[in-house]
Amino acid sequence: MEKEAREGGLGPEARLALRQAKSVPVMAALKTRLVEIRQQLPPGGKLADACDYALGQWSRLEEYLRDGVIEADNNWCEGAIRAAGSGSEELAAYRQPRGRS
């Protein structure tokens, strides 16, 4: 859906309308299923923890569904972090105490 919006050059209002039509029903079904699964699991297991995490982040997902400006991915952020981290191997050589390589 986001790819469709990006390739179509949709603005925030049109992107929001597309999300409302396509993503909101899917996310509502997903939340219902997460709650159903979680209710069947004892606490402390990995799947229970995963459900708890997803449900704990749900308000952030809802914000994405309500705001056409918010992007669904964080590629721009990851790219910035990667760029900031480039060269760290070269700098590591200067951080080594003398006599070590």
Biopython code that builds the backbone (N, CA, C, O; Angstrom):
import numpy as np
from Bio.PDB.StructureBuilder import StructureBuilder

atoms = [
    (1, "MET", "N", (0.817, -1.165, 0.000)),
    (1, "MET", "CA", (0.000, 0.000, 0.000)),
    (1, "MET", "C", (0.880, 1.255, 0.000)),
    (1, "MET", "O", (0.623, 2.193, -0.754)),
    (2, "GLU", "N", (1.893, 1.271, 0.825)),
    (2, "GLU", "CA", (2.786, 2.431, 0.871)),
    (2, "GLU", "C", (3.552, 2.584, -0.436)),
    (2, "GLU", "O", (3.779, 3.702, -0.897)),
    (3, "LYS", "N", (3.945, 1.475, -1.029)),
    (3, "LYS", "CA", (4.628, 1.538, -2.309)),
    (3, "LYS", "C", (3.708, 2.155, -3.356)),
    (3, "LYS", "O", (4.134, 2.986, -4.158)),
    (4, "GLU", "N", (2.460, 1.748, -3.343)),
    (4, "GLU", "CA", (1.465, 2.308, -4.260)),
    (4, "GLU", "C", (1.336, 3.818, -4.064)),
    (4, "GLU", "O", (1.274, 4.570, -5.036)),
    (5, "ALA", "N", (1.297, 4.252, -2.821)),
    (5, "ALA", "CA", (1.170, 5.681, -2.519)),
    (5, "ALA", "C", (2.415, 6.446, -2.965)),
    (5, "ALA", "O", (2.312, 7.535, -3.530)),
    (6, "ARG", "N", (3.589, 5.871, -2.709)),
    (6, "ARG", "CA", (4.845, 6.527, -3.080)),
    (6, "ARG", "C", (4.980, 6.625, -4.597)),
    (6, "ARG", "O", (5.303, 7.682, -5.140)),
    (7, "GLU", "N", (4.727, 5.501, -5.271)),
    (7, "GLU", "CA", (4.856, 5.493, -6.725)),
    (7, "GLU", "C", (3.807, 6.375, -7.392)),
    (7, "GLU", "O", (4.047, 6.924, -8.467)),
    (8, "GLY", "N", (2.645, 6.513, -6.757)),
    (8, "GLY", "CA", (1.597, 7.361, -7.293)),
    (8, "GLY", "C", (1.796, 8.827, -6.965)),
    (8, "GLY", "O", (1.035, 9.677, -7.427)),
    (9, "GLY", "N", (2.816, 9.130, -6.170)),
    (9, "GLY", "CA", (3.075, 10.513, -5.781)),
    (9, "GLY", "C", (1.946, 11.113, -4.960)),
    (9, "GLY", "O", (1.665, 12.307, -5.056)),
    (10, "LEU", "N", (1.303, 10.286, -4.157)),
    (10, "LEU", "CA", (0.162, 10.762, -3.374)),
    (10, "LEU", "C", (0.604, 11.697, -2.259)),
    (10, "LEU", "O", (1.624, 11.471, -1.608)),
    (11, "GLY", "N", (-0.162, 12.729, -2.053)),
    (11, "GLY", "CA", (0.064, 13.648, -0.952)),
    (11, "GLY", "C", (-0.504, 13.076, 0.338)),
    (11, "GLY", "O", (-1.117, 12.008, 0.321)),
    (12, "PRO", "N", (-0.311, 13.767, 1.451)),
    (12, "PRO", "CA", (-0.763, 13.254, 2.744)),
    (12, "PRO", "C", (-2.261, 12.936, 2.810)),
    (12, "PRO", "O", (-2.646, 11.925, 3.398)),
    (13, "GLU", "N", (-3.101, 13.773, 2.224)),
    (13, "GLU", "CA", (-4.543, 13.536, 2.302)),
    (13, "GLU", "C", (-4.931, 12.275, 1.534)),
    (13, "GLU", "O", (-5.708, 11.458, 2.029)),
    (14, "ALA", "N", (-4.392, 12.117, 0.329)),
    (14, "ALA", "CA", (-4.692, 10.937, -0.478)),
    (14, "ALA", "C", (-4.098, 9.678, 0.152)),
    (14, "ALA", "O", (-4.715, 8.614, 0.116)),
    (15, "ARG", "N", (-2.899, 9.799, 0.730)),
    (15, "ARG", "CA", (-2.270, 8.656, 1.407)),
    (15, "ARG", "C", (-3.113, 8.224, 2.598)),
    (15, "ARG", "O", (-3.288, 7.030, 2.841)),
    (16, "LEU", "N", (-3.632, 9.195, 3.339)),
    (16, "LEU", "CA", (-4.495, 8.876, 4.477)),
    (16, "LEU", "C", (-5.755, 8.165, 4.012)),
    (16, "LEU", "O", (-6.170, 7.186, 4.632)),
    (17, "ALA", "N", (-6.374, 8.636, 2.935)),
    (17, "ALA", "CA", (-7.585, 7.994, 2.418)),
    (17, "ALA", "C", (-7.287, 6.555, 1.996)),
    (17, "ALA", "O", (-8.093, 5.658, 2.241)),
    (18, "LEU", "N", (-6.144, 6.334, 1.368)),
    (18, "LEU", "CA", (-5.745, 4.994, 0.960)),
    (18, "LEU", "C", (-5.531, 4.101, 2.180)),
    (18, "LEU", "O", (-5.951, 2.944, 2.181)),
    (19, "ARG", "N", (-4.892, 4.621, 3.199)),
    (19, "ARG", "CA", (-4.691, 3.851, 4.434)),
    (19, "ARG", "C", (-6.020, 3.507, 5.091)),
    (19, "ARG", "O", (-6.228, 2.385, 5.554)),
    (20, "GLN", "N", (-6.912, 4.488, 5.123)),
    (20, "GLN", "CA", (-8.217, 4.249, 5.742)),
    (20, "GLN", "C", (-8.968, 3.138, 5.007)),
    (20, "GLN", "O", (-9.635, 2.313, 5.630)),
    (21, "ALA", "N", (-8.853, 3.125, 3.692)),
    (21, "ALA", "CA", (-9.564, 2.131, 2.897)),
    (21, "ALA", "C", (-8.916, 0.749, 2.956)),
    (21, "ALA", "O", (-9.618, -0.261, 3.015)),
    (22, "LYS", "N", (-7.585, 0.698, 2.942)),
    (22, "LYS", "CA", (-6.897, -0.587, 2.825)),
    (22, "LYS", "C", (-6.246, -1.082, 4.111)),
    (22, "LYS", "O", (-6.345, -2.267, 4.432)),
    (23, "SER", "N", (-5.585, -0.202, 4.847)),
    (23, "SER", "CA", (-4.796, -0.647, 5.998)),
    (23, "SER", "C", (-5.614, -0.773, 7.276)),
    (23, "SER", "O", (-5.402, -1.699, 8.058)),
    (24, "VAL", "N", (-6.538, 0.140, 7.492)),
    (24, "VAL", "CA", (-7.293, 0.123, 8.749)),
    (24, "VAL", "C", (-8.032, -1.203, 8.949)),
    (24, "VAL", "O", (-7.952, -1.767, 10.040)),
    (25, "PRO", "N", (-8.746, -1.729, 7.946)),
    (25, "PRO", "CA", (-9.422, -3.019, 8.167)),
    (25, "PRO", "C", (-8.460, -4.169, 8.444)),
    (25, "PRO", "O", (-8.753, -5.041, 9.263)),
    (26, "VAL", "N", (-7.329, -4.175, 7.775)),
    (26, "VAL", "CA", (-6.336, -5.233, 7.989)),
    (26, "VAL", "C", (-5.756, -5.137, 9.396)),
    (26, "VAL", "O", (-5.601, -6.153, 10.073)),
    (27, "MET", "N", (-5.436, -3.932, 9.836)),
    (27, "MET", "CA", (-4.856, -3.745, 11.167)),
    (27, "MET", "C", (-5.873, -4.060, 12.268)),
    (27, "MET", "O", (-5.501, -4.579, 13.320)),
    (28, "ALA", "N", (-7.134, -3.756, 12.037)),
    (28, "ALA", "CA", (-8.173, -4.094, 13.020)),
    (28, "ALA", "C", (-8.281, -5.605, 13.172)),
    (28, "ALA", "O", (-8.403, -6.107, 14.289)),
    (29, "ALA", "N", (-8.236, -6.330, 12.067)),
    (29, "ALA", "CA", (-8.279, -7.792, 12.120)),
    (29, "ALA", "C", (-7.039, -8.350, 12.801)),
    (29, "ALA", "O", (-7.125, -9.310, 13.567)),
    (30, "LEU", "N", (-5.889, -7.752, 12.525)),
    (30, "LEU", "CA", (-4.646, -8.190, 13.161)),
    (30, "LEU", "C", (-4.699, -7.992, 14.668)),
    (30, "LEU", "O", (-4.292, -8.874, 15.424)),
    (31, "LYS", "N", (-5.191, -6.850, 15.108)),
    (31, "LYS", "CA", (-5.273, -6.595, 16.549)),
    (31, "LYS", "C", (-6.212, -7.586, 17.220)),
    (31, "LYS", "O", (-5.910, -8.108, 18.293)),
    (32, "THR", "N", (-7.347, -7.841, 16.589)),
    (32, "THR", "CA", (-8.291, -8.815, 17.140)),
    (32, "THR", "C", (-7.620, -10.171, 17.288)),
    (32, "THR", "O", (-7.763, -10.832, 18.317)),
    (33, "ARG", "N", (-6.896, -10.579, 16.274)),
    (33, "ARG", "CA", (-6.219, -11.881, 16.317)),
    (33, "ARG", "C", (-5.113, -11.911, 17.361)),
    (33, "ARG", "O", (-4.950, -12.915, 18.054)),
    (34, "LEU", "N", (-4.350, -10.829, 17.485)),
    (34, "LEU", "CA", (-3.309, -10.772, 18.519)),
    (34, "LEU", "C", (-3.908, -10.929, 19.911)),
    (34, "LEU", "O", (-3.368, -11.652, 20.749)),
    (35, "VAL", "N", (-5.014, -10.257, 20.149)),
    (35, "VAL", "CA", (-5.674, -10.359, 21.461)),
    (35, "VAL", "C", (-6.166, -11.789, 21.690)),
    (35, "VAL", "O", (-6.007, -12.332, 22.784)),
    (36, "GLU", "N", (-6.763, -12.399, 20.662)),
    (36, "GLU", "CA", (-7.239, -13.786, 20.794)),
    (36, "GLU", "C", (-6.089, -14.736, 21.116)),
    (36, "GLU", "O", (-6.199, -15.577, 22.008)),
    (37, "ILE", "N", (-5.003, -14.595, 20.394)),
    (37, "ILE", "CA", (-3.843, -15.460, 20.631)),
    (37, "ILE", "C", (-3.293, -15.238, 22.030)),
    (37, "ILE", "O", (-3.007, -16.195, 22.751)),
    (38, "ARG", "N", (-3.147, -13.978, 22.413)),
    (38, "ARG", "CA", (-2.559, -13.653, 23.724)),
    (38, "ARG", "C", (-3.374, -14.218, 24.862)),
    (38, "ARG", "O", (-2.817, -14.664, 25.865)),
    (39, "GLN", "N", (-4.701, -14.207, 24.720)),
    (39, "GLN", "CA", (-5.580, -14.708, 25.787)),
    (39, "GLN", "C", (-5.435, -16.213, 25.982)),
    (39, "GLN", "O", (-5.810, -16.732, 27.033)),
    (40, "GLN", "N", (-4.911, -16.911, 25.010)),
    (40, "GLN", "CA", (-4.747, -18.362, 25.095)),
    (40, "GLN", "C", (-3.381, -18.775, 25.626)),
    (40, "GLN", "O", (-3.134, -19.962, 25.839)),
    (41, "LEU", "N", (-2.498, -17.816, 25.840)),
    (41, "LEU", "CA", (-1.123, -18.136, 26.209)),
    (41, "LEU", "C", (-0.830, -17.817, 27.668)),
    (41, "LEU", "O", (-1.326, -16.826, 28.205)),
    (42, "PRO", "N", (-0.028, -18.655, 28.305)),
    (42, "PRO", "CA", (0.428, -18.304, 29.649)),
    (42, "PRO", "C", (1.470, -17.186, 29.553)),
    (42, "PRO", "O", (2.161, -17.066, 28.542)),
    (43, "PRO", "N", (1.580, -16.385, 30.587)),
    (43, "PRO", "CA", (2.569, -15.299, 30.554)),
    (43, "PRO", "C", (3.997, -15.840, 30.547)),
    (43, "PRO", "O", (4.269, -16.936, 31.036)),
    (44, "GLY", "N", (4.895, -15.042, 29.982)),
    (44, "GLY", "CA", (6.318, -15.348, 30.056)),
    (44, "GLY", "C", (6.894, -16.073, 28.866)),
    (44, "GLY", "O", (8.115, -16.129, 28.720)),
    (45, "GLY", "N", (6.061, -16.631, 28.008)),
    (45, "GLY", "CA", (6.584, -17.309, 26.830)),
    (45, "GLY", "C", (6.968, -16.308, 25.748)),
    (45, "GLY", "O", (6.586, -15.139, 25.788)),
    (46, "LYS", "N", (7.726, -16.797, 24.791)),
    (46, "LYS", "CA", (8.182, -15.900, 23.727)),
    (46, "LYS", "C", (7.034, -15.366, 22.885)),
    (46, "LYS", "O", (7.029, -14.186, 22.533)),
    (47, "LEU", "N", (6.068, -16.205, 22.556)),
    (47, "LEU", "CA", (4.939, -15.740, 21.764)),
    (47, "LEU", "C", (4.085, -14.767, 22.572)),
    (47, "LEU", "O", (3.596, -13.773, 22.035)),
    (48, "ALA", "N", (3.908, -15.050, 23.853)),
    (48, "ALA", "CA", (3.163, -14.124, 24.717)),
    (48, "ALA", "C", (3.877, -12.779, 24.783)),
    (48, "ALA", "O", (3.242, -11.728, 24.703)),
    (49, "ASP", "N", (5.188, -12.815, 24.929)),
    (49, "ASP", "CA", (5.963, -11.568, 24.960)),
    (49, "ASP", "C", (5.846, -10.803, 23.649)),
    (49, "ASP", "O", (5.733, -9.577, 23.647)),
    (50, "ALA", "N", (5.874, -11.534, 22.524)),
    (50, "ALA", "CA", (5.754, -10.895, 21.216)),
    (50, "ALA", "C", (4.379, -10.235, 21.071)),
    (50, "ALA", "O", (4.279, -9.112, 20.576)),
    (51, "CYS", "N", (3.334, -10.922, 21.498)),
    (51, "CYS", "CA", (1.987, -10.343, 21.447)),
    (51, "CYS", "C", (1.905, -9.112, 22.344)),
    (51, "CYS", "O", (1.358, -8.084, 21.945)),
    (52, "ASP", "N", (2.444, -9.216, 23.542)),
    (52, "ASP", "CA", (2.433, -8.080, 24.467)),
    (52, "ASP", "C", (3.167, -6.885, 23.880)),
    (52, "ASP", "O", (2.719, -5.745, 24.011)),
    (53, "TYR", "N", (4.291, -7.149, 23.237)),
    (53, "TYR", "CA", (5.058, -6.061, 22.626)),
    (53, "TYR", "C", (4.252, -5.402, 21.516)),
    (53, "TYR", "O", (4.130, -4.178, 21.471)),
    (54, "ALA", "N", (3.708, -6.211, 20.626)),
    (54, "ALA", "CA", (2.934, -5.671, 19.501)),
    (54, "ALA", "C", (1.741, -4.864, 19.998)),
    (54, "ALA", "O", (1.466, -3.778, 19.488)),
    (55, "LEU", "N", (1.042, -5.385, 20.978)),
    (55, "LEU", "CA", (-0.121, -4.664, 21.509)),
    (55, "LEU", "C", (0.311, -3.402, 22.260)),
    (55, "LEU", "O", (-0.414, -2.407, 22.279)),
    (56, "GLY", "N", (1.474, -3.448, 22.866)),
    (56, "GLY", "CA", (1.993, -2.279, 23.567)),
    (56, "GLY", "C", (2.404, -1.155, 22.617)),
    (56, "GLY", "O", (2.446, 0.010, 23.012)),
    (57, "GLN", "N", (2.705, -1.502, 21.379)),
    (57, "GLN", "CA", (3.084, -0.517, 20.361)),
    (57, "GLN", "C", (1.891, -0.059, 19.526)),
    (57, "GLN", "O", (2.042, 0.758, 18.618)),
    (58, "TRP", "N", (0.722, -0.579, 19.832)),
    (58, "TRP", "CA", (-0.440, -0.348, 18.975)),
    (58, "TRP", "C", (-0.809, 1.124, 18.834)),
    (58, "TRP", "O", (-1.250, 1.545, 17.764)),
    (59, "SER", "N", (-0.641, 1.900, 19.872)),
    (59, "SER", "CA", (-0.991, 3.328, 19.773)),
    (59, "SER", "C", (-0.129, 4.024, 18.723)),
    (59, "SER", "O", (-0.593, 4.951, 18.060)),
    (60, "ARG", "N", (1.108, 3.592, 18.567)),
    (60, "ARG", "CA", (1.977, 4.165, 17.536)),
    (60, "ARG", "C", (1.491, 3.783, 16.145)),
    (60, "ARG", "O", (1.520, 4.596, 15.221)),
    (61, "LEU", "N", (1.051, 2.555, 16.004)),
    (61, "LEU", "CA", (0.500, 2.120, 14.727)),
    (61, "LEU", "C", (-0.773, 2.902, 14.399)),
    (61, "LEU", "O", (-0.985, 3.297, 13.252)),
    (62, "GLU", "N", (-1.604, 3.119, 15.393)),
    (62, "GLU", "CA", (-2.834, 3.881, 15.172)),
    (62, "GLU", "C", (-2.524, 5.309, 14.732)),
    (62, "GLU", "O", (-3.253, 5.880, 13.921)),
    (63, "GLU", "N", (-1.468, 5.878, 15.253)),
    (63, "GLU", "CA", (-1.083, 7.229, 14.837)),
    (63, "GLU", "C", (-0.709, 7.232, 13.357)),
    (63, "GLU", "O", (-1.082, 8.144, 12.619)),
    (64, "TYR", "N", (0.017, 6.223, 12.933)),
    (64, "TYR", "CA", (0.351, 6.086, 11.510)),
    (64, "TYR", "C", (-0.924, 5.990, 10.666)),
    (64, "TYR", "O", (-0.994, 6.558, 9.576)),
    (65, "LEU", "N", (-1.921, 5.277, 11.166)),
    (65, "LEU", "CA", (-3.170, 5.106, 10.424)),
    (65, "LEU", "C", (-4.004, 6.385, 10.383)),
    (65, "LEU", "O", (-4.869, 6.534, 9.520)),
    (66, "ARG", "N", (-3.749, 7.309, 11.310)),
    (66, "ARG", "CA", (-4.508, 8.576, 11.379)),
    (66, "ARG", "C", (-3.817, 9.745, 10.711)),
    (66, "ARG", "O", (-4.428, 10.800, 10.538)),
    (67, "ASP", "N", (-2.554, 9.587, 10.330)),
    (67, "ASP", "CA", (-1.783, 10.720, 9.816)),
    (67, "ASP", "C", (-1.122, 10.346, 8.494)),
    (67, "ASP", "O", (-0.241, 9.486, 8.462)),
    (68, "GLY", "N", (-1.537, 10.977, 7.418)),
    (68, "GLY", "CA", (-0.999, 10.683, 6.104)),
    (68, "GLY", "C", (0.416, 11.170, 5.876)),
    (68, "GLY", "O", (1.033, 10.830, 4.866)),
    (69, "VAL", "N", (0.938, 11.960, 6.796)),
    (69, "VAL", "CA", (2.308, 12.473, 6.655)),
    (69, "VAL", "C", (3.329, 11.440, 7.129)),
    (69, "VAL", "O", (4.432, 11.360, 6.588)),
    (70, "ILE", "N", (2.965, 10.656, 8.130)),
    (70, "ILE", "CA", (3.888, 9.686, 8.711)),
    (70, "ILE", "C", (4.191, 8.581, 7.714)),
    (70, "ILE", "O", (3.282, 8.008, 7.113)),
    (71, "GLU", "N", (5.472, 8.285, 7.543)),
    (71, "GLU", "CA", (5.902, 7.210, 6.651)),
    (71, "GLU", "C", (5.841, 5.874, 7.385)),
    (71, "GLU", "O", (6.012, 5.810, 8.603)),
    (72, "ALA", "N", (5.597, 4.821, 6.632)),
    (72, "ALA", "CA", (5.506, 3.487, 7.225)),
    (72, "ALA", "C", (6.875, 2.872, 7.477)),
    (72, "ALA", "O", (6.996, 1.960, 8.294)),
    (73, "ASP", "N", (7.894, 3.345, 6.801)),
    (73, "ASP", "CA", (9.217, 2.765, 6.986)),
    (73, "ASP", "C", (10.162, 3.791, 7.594)),
    (73, "ASP", "O", (9.855, 4.980, 7.680)),
    (74, "ASN", "N", (11.298, 3.305, 8.003)),
    (74, "ASN", "CA", (12.301, 4.190, 8.587)),
    (74, "ASN", "C", (13.605, 4.118, 7.804)),
    (74, "ASN", "O", (14.685, 4.283, 8.371)),
    (75, "ASN", "N", (13.505, 3.875, 6.518)),
    (75, "ASN", "CA", (14.715, 3.789, 5.690)),
    (75, "ASN", "C", (15.544, 5.061, 5.742)),
    (75, "ASN", "O", (16.774, 5.005, 5.748)),
    (76, "TRP", "N", (14.870, 6.214, 5.780)),
    (76, "TRP", "CA", (15.604, 7.485, 5.847)),
    (76, "TRP", "C", (16.421, 7.553, 7.134)),
    (76, "TRP", "O", (17.548, 8.049, 7.131)),
    (77, "CYS", "N", (15.862, 7.061, 8.220)),
    (77, "CYS", "CA", (16.564, 7.080, 9.506)),
    (77, "CYS", "C", (17.731, 6.088, 9.495)),
    (77, "CYS", "O", (18.836, 6.408, 9.933)),
    (78, "GLU", "N", (17.470, 4.890, 8.993)),
    (78, "GLU", "CA", (18.533, 3.894, 8.926)),
    (78, "GLU", "C", (19.674, 4.367, 8.031)),
    (78, "GLU", "O", (20.845, 4.127, 8.327)),
    (79, "GLY", "N", (19.325, 5.041, 6.934)),
    (79, "GLY", "CA", (20.355, 5.578, 6.050)),
    (79, "GLY", "C", (21.211, 6.617, 6.748)),
    (79, "GLY", "O", (22.427, 6.653, 6.563)),
    (80, "ALA", "N", (20.577, 7.465, 7.551)),
    (80, "ALA", "CA", (21.316, 8.490, 8.282)),
    (80, "ALA", "C", (22.240, 7.856, 9.320)),
    (80, "ALA", "O", (23.374, 8.300, 9.504)),
    (81, "ILE", "N", (21.755, 6.826, 9.990)),
    (81, "ILE", "CA", (22.578, 6.146, 10.988)),
    (81, "ILE", "C", (23.758, 5.452, 10.311)),
    (81, "ILE", "O", (24.889, 5.508, 10.793)),
    (82, "ARG", "N", (23.476, 4.803, 9.195)),
    (82, "ARG", "CA", (24.536, 4.107, 8.467)),
    (82, "ARG", "C", (25.605, 5.097, 8.008)),
    (82, "ARG", "O", (26.801, 4.822, 8.104)),
    (83, "ALA", "N", (25.159, 6.252, 7.509)),
    (83, "ALA", "CA", (26.118, 7.267, 7.061)),
    (83, "ALA", "C", (26.950, 7.789, 8.225)),
    (83, "ALA", "O", (28.152, 8.012, 8.083)),
    (84, "ALA", "N", (26.314, 7.982, 9.369)),
    (84, "ALA", "CA", (27.040, 8.481, 10.540)),
    (84, "ALA", "C", (28.033, 7.452, 11.049)),
    (84, "ALA", "O", (29.073, 7.806, 11.605)),
    (85, "GLY", "N", (27.713, 6.175, 10.858)),
    (85, "GLY", "CA", (28.594, 5.118, 11.349)),
    (85, "GLY", "C", (29.691, 4.749, 10.380)),
    (85, "GLY", "O", (30.629, 4.048, 10.758)),
    (86, "SER", "N", (29.605, 5.200, 9.134)),
    (86, "SER", "CA", (30.634, 4.828, 8.166)),
    (86, "SER", "C", (31.964, 5.440, 8.590)),
    (86, "SER", "O", (32.025, 6.570, 9.076)),
    (87, "GLY", "N", (32.981, 4.695, 8.401)),
    (87, "GLY", "CA", (34.298, 5.170, 8.798)),
    (87, "GLY", "C", (34.663, 4.771, 10.213)),
    (87, "GLY", "O", (35.776, 5.044, 10.664)),
    (88, "SER", "N", (33.752, 4.133, 10.919)),
    (88, "SER", "CA", (34.042, 3.784, 12.312)),
    (88, "SER", "C", (35.157, 2.748, 12.411)),
    (88, "SER", "O", (35.903, 2.724, 13.390)),
    (89, "GLU", "N", (35.269, 1.881, 11.381)),
    (89, "GLU", "CA", (36.360, 0.898, 11.405)),
    (89, "GLU", "C", (37.709, 1.605, 11.320)),
    (89, "GLU", "O", (38.672, 1.236, 11.993)),
    (90, "GLU", "N", (37.749, 2.635, 10.471)),
    (90, "GLU", "CA", (38.997, 3.380, 10.327)),
    (90, "GLU", "C", (39.349, 4.101, 11.629)),
    (90, "GLU", "O", (40.513, 4.161, 12.027)),
    (91, "LEU", "N", (38.326, 4.644, 12.280)),
    (91, "LEU", "CA", (38.573, 5.353, 13.538)),
    (91, "LEU", "C", (38.986, 4.406, 14.654)),
    (91, "LEU", "O", (39.715, 4.795, 15.566)),
    (92, "ALA", "N", (38.526, 3.173, 14.585)),
    (92, "ALA", "CA", (38.848, 2.213, 15.639)),
    (92, "ALA", "C", (40.355, 1.986, 15.734)),
    (92, "ALA", "O", (40.882, 1.757, 16.822)),
    (93, "ALA", "N", (41.040, 2.049, 14.607)),
    (93, "ALA", "CA", (42.489, 1.859, 14.615)),
    (93, "ALA", "C", (43.183, 2.930, 15.447)),
    (93, "ALA", "O", (44.205, 2.657, 16.076)),
    (94, "TYR", "N", (42.643, 4.137, 15.458)),
    (94, "TYR", "CA", (43.241, 5.227, 16.220)),
    (94, "TYR", "C", (42.921, 5.135, 17.701)),
    (94, "TYR", "O", (43.598, 5.754, 18.521)),
    (95, "ARG", "N", (41.916, 4.383, 18.047)),
    (95, "ARG", "CA", (41.528, 4.232, 19.455)),
    (95, "ARG", "C", (42.323, 3.165, 20.162)),
    (95, "ARG", "O", (42.291, 3.095, 21.391)),
    (96, "GLN", "N", (43.048, 2.317, 19.419)),
    (96, "GLN", "CA", (43.818, 1.239, 20.028)),
    (96, "GLN", "C", (45.018, 1.813, 20.773)),
    (96, "GLN", "O", (45.657, 2.751, 20.295)),
    (97, "PRO", "N", (45.323, 1.256, 21.934)),
    (97, "PRO", "CA", (46.539, 1.692, 22.643)),
    (97, "PRO", "C", (47.770, 1.386, 21.793)),
    (97, "PRO", "O", (47.771, 0.451, 20.993)),
    (98, "ARG", "N", (48.807, 2.183, 21.979)),
    (98, "ARG", "CA", (50.037, 1.974, 21.206)),
    (98, "ARG", "C", (50.589, 0.573, 21.457)),
    (98, "ARG", "O", (50.494, 0.025, 22.555)),
    (99, "GLY", "N", (51.154, 0.032, 20.422)),
    (99, "GLY", "CA", (51.720, -1.317, 20.532)),
    (99, "GLY", "C", (50.727, -2.406, 20.166)),
    (99, "GLY", "O", (51.097, -3.574, 20.051)),
    (100, "ARG", "N", (49.465, -2.030, 19.981)),
    (100, "ARG", "CA", (48.456, -3.010, 19.572)),
    (100, "ARG", "C", (48.008, -2.691, 18.168)),
    (100, "ARG", "O", (48.105, -1.549, 17.720)),
    (101, "SER", "N", (47.526, -3.681, 17.486)),
    (101, "SER", "CA", (46.977, -3.431, 16.151)),
    (101, "SER", "C", (45.616, -4.031, 16.017)),
    (101, "SER", "O", (44.995, -3.923, 14.960)),
]
sb = StructureBuilder()
sb.init_structure("model")
sb.init_model(0)
sb.init_chain("A")
sb.init_seg("    ")
for serial, (resi, resn, name, xyz) in enumerate(atoms, 1):
    if name == "N":
        sb.init_residue(resn, " ", resi, " ")
    sb.init_atom(name, np.array(xyz, "f"), 0.0, 1.0, " ", f" {name:<3s}", serial, name[0])
structure = sb.get_structure()
